[in-house]
Amino acid sequence: MILIGQYDSPFVRRVAVALRLYGFDYEHRPWSVFGDAERLAAHNPLRRVPTLIADDGEALFESGAILDWLDEQAGRDRALIAASGLDRRQALKTIALATGLADKAVSLVYERVIHQRGTPMWVERCRAQIAGVLDALEADRAARSGPWWFGETIGHADVAVGCVLRFVSEALPEVYAAADWPALASHAAACEARPEFQAVVQPFHVTPPSS
């Protein structure tokens, strides 16, 4: 398998962590959506990451769809999410909140770095959405006593939250102060302590496309 994208993306990183948790071998191509857009387009017409190329050459897009396929390859007994029922619905909800938070954080980064502006209404809306999600995730995690979100073993929800928290803390430190969300800060620390996370770290950096 070939994973395309840089590890400072929370979406690419969550796929990379899952690949390592499952023990799947893969080649990493740290292509940029700007600098390597044409090479990326040969595999993904959206020119987006993550893109995963399976062993048979098929290209898979979007982190959620990629992880669904990886779950299938790993088998139901090893999948990093419940097969059905309340635990699955709650895990999907947690993941949706985390990835939605990541989308809003990326929007703020693009507003500042790519568009080189800061439309007050848009910035305030994104910040309010980010804070609201952080509050919801904090309350949920604080109410759970297990080492991981849904019990004794790490799952996709844990990975999604851990990856987005690192991204927000590096890309937008002005909107995320770990002390304000202590349960999430503890969760992020537990994630980052694992070798699967430590193996796929890239400090956040974005270079605007050249005109």
C-alpha positions as a Markdown table, in Angstrom:
| # | Residue | x | y | z |
|---|---|---|---|---|
| 1 | Met | 0.0 | 0.0 | 0.0 |
| 2 | Ile | 1.0 | 3.6 | -0.6 |
| 3 | Leu | -0.2 | 6.5 | 1.6 |
| 4 | Ile | 0.0 | 9.9 | 0.0 |
| 5 | Gly | 0.0 | 13.0 | 2.1 |
| 6 | Gln | 2.0 | 14.8 | 4.8 |
| 7 | Tyr | 1.7 | 13.8 | 8.5 |
| 8 | Asp | 1.0 | 17.3 | 9.6 |
| 9 | Ser | -2.5 | 16.7 | 8.2 |
| 10 | Pro | -4.8 | 15.2 | 10.9 |
| 11 | Phe | -6.6 | 13.3 | 8.2 |
| 12 | Val | -3.4 | 11.7 | 6.8 |
| 13 | Arg | -2.0 | 11.1 | 10.3 |
| 14 | Arg | -5.1 | 9.2 | 11.5 |
| 15 | Val | -4.8 | 6.9 | 8.5 |
| 16 | Ala | -1.1 | 6.4 | 9.2 |
| 17 | Val | -1.7 | 5.6 | 12.9 |
| 18 | Ala | -4.4 | 3.1 | 12.0 |
| 19 | Leu | -2.1 | 1.4 | 9.4 |
| 20 | Arg | 0.5 | 1.0 | 12.2 |
| 21 | Leu | -2.0 | -0.2 | 14.8 |
| 22 | Tyr | -3.1 | -2.8 | 12.3 |
| 23 | Gly | 0.5 | -3.7 | 11.5 |
| 24 | Phe | 0.1 | -3.1 | 7.8 |
| 25 | Asp | 3.2 | -2.3 | 5.8 |
| 26 | Tyr | 3.0 | 0.8 | 3.5 |
| 27 | Glu | 5.1 | 3.2 | 1.6 |
| 28 | His | 4.7 | 6.9 | 2.5 |
| 29 | Arg | 4.8 | 9.6 | -0.2 |
| 30 | Pro | 4.7 | 13.0 | 1.6 |
| 31 | Trp | 3.3 | 14.9 | -1.3 |
| 32 | Ser | 1.9 | 18.4 | -0.8 |
| 33 | Val | -1.6 | 19.3 | -2.2 |
| 34 | Phe | 0.0 | 22.4 | -3.6 |
| 35 | Gly | 3.6 | 21.6 | -4.6 |
| 36 | Asp | 2.7 | 18.1 | -5.8 |
| 37 | Ala | -0.8 | 18.7 | -7.1 |
| 38 | Glu | -0.2 | 17.3 | -10.6 |
| 39 | Arg | 1.4 | 14.1 | -9.3 |
| 40 | Leu | -1.5 | 13.7 | -6.9 |
| 41 | Ala | -4.0 | 14.3 | -9.6 |
| 42 | Ala | -2.8 | 11.2 | -11.4 |
| 43 | His | -4.2 | 9.2 | -8.5 |
| 44 | Asn | -6.9 | 11.5 | -7.1 |
| 45 | Pro | -8.7 | 14.0 | -9.4 |
| 46 | Leu | -9.7 | 16.0 | -6.3 |
| 47 | Arg | -6.0 | 16.5 | -5.6 |
| 48 | Arg | -6.6 | 15.9 | -1.9 |
| 49 | Val | -5.0 | 13.9 | 0.8 |
| 50 | Pro | -5.0 | 11.3 | 2.3 |
| 51 | Thr | -5.0 | 9.1 | -0.8 |
| 52 | Leu | -4.3 | 5.4 | -0.3 |
| 53 | Ile | -3.3 | 3.2 | -3.1 |
| 54 | Ala | -4.2 | -0.4 | -2.4 |
| 55 | Asp | -2.0 | -3.3 | -3.4 |
| 56 | Asp | -4.2 | -3.9 | -6.5 |
| 57 | Gly | -3.6 | -0.3 | -7.7 |
| 58 | Glu | -7.0 | 1.1 | -6.7 |
| 59 | Ala | -6.8 | 4.6 | -5.2 |
| 60 | Leu | -9.0 | 5.3 | -2.1 |
| 61 | Phe | -10.0 | 8.8 | -1.0 |
| 62 | Glu | -11.1 | 10.4 | 2.2 |
| 63 | Ser | -9.9 | 9.2 | 5.6 |
| 64 | Gly | -13.3 | 7.8 | 6.7 |
| 65 | Ala | -13.6 | 5.7 | 3.6 |
| 66 | Ile | -10.0 | 4.6 | 3.7 |
| 67 | Leu | -10.4 | 3.5 | 7.4 |
| 68 | Asp | -13.6 | 1.6 | 6.6 |
| 69 | Trp | -11.6 | -0.4 | 4.0 |
| 70 | Leu | -8.7 | -1.0 | 6.3 |
| 71 | Asp | -11.2 | -2.3 | 8.9 |
| 72 | Glu | -12.4 | -4.8 | 6.3 |
| 73 | Gln | -8.8 | -5.9 | 5.6 |
| 74 | Ala | -8.1 | -6.3 | 9.3 |
| 75 | Gly | -11.2 | -8.3 | 10.0 |
| 76 | Arg | -14.1 | -7.7 | 12.3 |
| 77 | Asp | -12.3 | -9.1 | 15.4 |
| 78 | Arg | -9.5 | -6.6 | 15.0 |
| 79 | Ala | -11.4 | -3.6 | 13.7 |
| 80 | Leu | -10.8 | -0.4 | 15.7 |
| 81 | Ile | -14.5 | 0.4 | 16.0 |
| 82 | Ala | -17.5 | -1.6 | 17.2 |
| 83 | Ala | -19.4 | -3.5 | 14.5 |
| 84 | Ser | -22.8 | -2.3 | 15.5 |
| 85 | Gly | -25.0 | -0.9 | 18.2 |
| 86 | Leu | -24.6 | 2.0 | 20.6 |
| 87 | Asp | -20.8 | 1.9 | 20.8 |
| 88 | Arg | -20.5 | 2.2 | 17.1 |
| 89 | Arg | -23.0 | 5.1 | 16.9 |
| 90 | Gln | -21.2 | 6.9 | 19.7 |
| 91 | Ala | -17.8 | 6.3 | 18.2 |
| 92 | Leu | -19.0 | 7.6 | 14.8 |
| 93 | Lys | -20.4 | 10.7 | 16.5 |
| 94 | Thr | -17.1 | 11.3 | 18.3 |
| 95 | Ile | -15.2 | 10.9 | 15.0 |
| 96 | Ala | -17.6 | 13.2 | 13.2 |
| 97 | Leu | -17.0 | 15.9 | 15.9 |
| 98 | Ala | -13.2 | 15.5 | 15.7 |
| 99 | Thr | -13.0 | 15.6 | 11.9 |
| 100 | Gly | -15.5 | 18.4 | 11.8 |
| 101 | Leu | -13.3 | 20.3 | 14.2 |
| 102 | Ala | -10.3 | 19.6 | 11.9 |
| 103 | Asp | -12.2 | 20.9 | 8.9 |
| 104 | Lys | -12.9 | 24.2 | 10.7 |
| 105 | Ala | -9.3 | 24.5 | 11.9 |
| 106 | Val | -8.1 | 24.0 | 8.3 |
| 107 | Ser | -10.6 | 26.6 | 7.2 |
| 108 | Leu | -9.1 | 29.1 | 9.6 |
| 109 | Val | -5.5 | 28.3 | 8.5 |
| 110 | Tyr | -6.5 | 28.8 | 4.9 |
| 111 | Glu | -8.2 | 32.0 | 5.7 |
| 112 | Arg | -5.0 | 33.3 | 7.3 |
| 113 | Val | -2.3 | 31.8 | 5.2 |
| 114 | Ile | -3.7 | 31.0 | 1.8 |
| 115 | His | -6.3 | 33.8 | 1.4 |
| 116 | Gln | -4.2 | 36.2 | 3.5 |
| 117 | Arg | -7.2 | 37.7 | 5.2 |
| 118 | Gly | -9.3 | 37.3 | 8.3 |
| 119 | Thr | -13.0 | 37.9 | 7.6 |
| 120 | Pro | -14.3 | 38.7 | 11.1 |
| 121 | Met | -17.7 | 37.0 | 10.8 |
| 122 | Trp | -16.2 | 33.8 | 9.3 |
| 123 | Val | -13.3 | 33.7 | 11.8 |
| 124 | Glu | -15.7 | 34.1 | 14.7 |
| 125 | Arg | -18.0 | 31.4 | 13.4 |
| 126 | Cys | -15.2 | 28.9 | 13.0 |
| 127 | Arg | -13.8 | 29.7 | 16.4 |
| 128 | Ala | -17.2 | 29.3 | 18.0 |
| 129 | Gln | -17.7 | 25.9 | 16.3 |
| 130 | Ile | -14.2 | 24.7 | 17.4 |
| 131 | Ala | -14.8 | 25.8 | 21.0 |
| 132 | Gly | -18.3 | 24.1 | 21.0 |
| 133 | Val | -16.8 | 20.9 | 19.7 |
| 134 | Leu | -14.0 | 21.0 | 22.3 |
| 135 | Asp | -16.5 | 21.5 | 25.1 |
| 136 | Ala | -18.6 | 18.6 | 23.9 |
| 137 | Leu | -15.6 | 16.2 | 23.5 |
| 138 | Glu | -14.3 | 17.3 | 26.9 |
| 139 | Ala | -17.6 | 16.5 | 28.7 |
| 140 | Asp | -17.8 | 13.2 | 27.0 |
| 141 | Arg | -14.2 | 12.1 | 27.7 |
| 142 | Ala | -14.4 | 13.3 | 31.3 |
| 143 | Ala | -17.4 | 11.2 | 31.9 |
| 144 | Arg | -15.6 | 8.0 | 30.8 |
| 145 | Ser | -13.2 | 6.3 | 33.2 |
| 146 | Gly | -11.5 | 3.8 | 30.9 |
| 147 | Pro | -8.0 | 4.4 | 29.5 |
| 148 | Trp | -9.5 | 4.9 | 26.0 |
| 149 | Trp | -12.8 | 6.4 | 24.9 |
| 150 | Phe | -14.7 | 3.2 | 24.6 |
| 151 | Gly | -12.9 | 0.9 | 27.0 |
| 152 | Glu | -9.6 | -0.8 | 27.4 |
| 153 | Thr | -8.4 | -0.7 | 23.8 |
| 154 | Ile | -7.6 | 2.2 | 21.5 |
| 155 | Gly | -10.0 | 2.8 | 18.6 |
| 156 | His | -10.7 | 5.1 | 15.7 |
| 157 | Ala | -12.4 | 7.7 | 17.9 |
| 158 | Asp | -9.3 | 8.0 | 20.1 |
| 159 | Val | -7.0 | 8.3 | 17.1 |
| 160 | Ala | -9.2 | 11.0 | 15.4 |
| 161 | Val | -9.3 | 13.1 | 18.6 |
| 162 | Gly | -5.6 | 12.7 | 19.3 |
| 163 | Cys | -4.6 | 13.7 | 15.8 |
| 164 | Val | -6.9 | 16.7 | 15.6 |
| 165 | Leu | -5.8 | 18.0 | 19.0 |
| 166 | Arg | -2.1 | 18.0 | 17.9 |
| 167 | Phe | -3.0 | 19.8 | 14.7 |
| 168 | Val | -5.1 | 22.5 | 16.4 |
| 169 | Ser | -2.5 | 23.0 | 19.1 |
| 170 | Glu | 0.2 | 23.6 | 16.5 |
| 171 | Ala | -1.7 | 25.3 | 13.8 |
| 172 | Leu | -4.0 | 27.5 | 15.9 |
| 173 | Pro | -2.6 | 27.8 | 19.4 |
| 174 | Glu | -4.7 | 30.9 | 20.0 |
| 175 | Val | -7.9 | 28.8 | 19.9 |
| 176 | Tyr | -6.7 | 25.8 | 21.9 |
| 177 | Ala | -5.3 | 26.1 | 25.4 |
| 178 | Ala | -4.9 | 22.6 | 26.8 |
| 179 | Ala | -5.5 | 23.8 | 30.3 |
| 180 | Asp | -9.1 | 24.7 | 29.4 |
| 181 | Trp | -9.9 | 21.1 | 28.3 |
| 182 | Pro | -7.9 | 18.9 | 30.8 |
| 183 | Ala | -9.6 | 15.6 | 29.9 |
| 184 | Leu | -8.8 | 16.2 | 26.3 |
| 185 | Ala | -5.2 | 17.2 | 27.1 |
| 186 | Ser | -4.8 | 14.0 | 29.1 |
| 187 | His | -6.2 | 12.0 | 26.2 |
| 188 | Ala | -3.9 | 13.7 | 23.7 |
| 189 | Ala | -0.9 | 12.9 | 25.9 |
| 190 | Ala | -1.9 | 9.2 | 26.1 |
| 191 | Cys | -2.1 | 9.1 | 22.3 |
| 192 | Glu | 1.2 | 10.9 | 21.7 |
| 193 | Ala | 3.0 | 8.5 | 24.1 |
| 194 | Arg | 2.2 | 5.6 | 21.9 |
| 195 | Pro | 4.8 | 4.5 | 19.3 |
| 196 | Glu | 2.3 | 4.5 | 16.5 |
| 197 | Phe | 1.8 | 8.2 | 17.0 |
| 198 | Gln | 5.4 | 9.0 | 17.6 |
| 199 | Ala | 6.4 | 7.3 | 14.3 |
| 200 | Val | 4.2 | 9.6 | 12.2 |
| 201 | Val | 4.9 | 13.1 | 13.5 |
| 202 | Gln | 5.5 | 16.1 | 11.3 |
| 203 | Pro | 5.5 | 19.7 | 12.8 |
| 204 | Phe | 2.8 | 21.8 | 11.2 |
| 205 | His | 3.8 | 23.9 | 8.3 |
| 206 | Val | 1.9 | 25.3 | 5.3 |
| 207 | Thr | 3.4 | 27.0 | 2.3 |
| 208 | Pro | 1.1 | 29.1 | 0.2 |
| 209 | Pro | 0.9 | 28.1 | -3.4 |
| 210 | Ser | 3.0 | 30.2 | -5.8 |
| 211 | Ser | 1.1 | 32.4 | -8.1 |
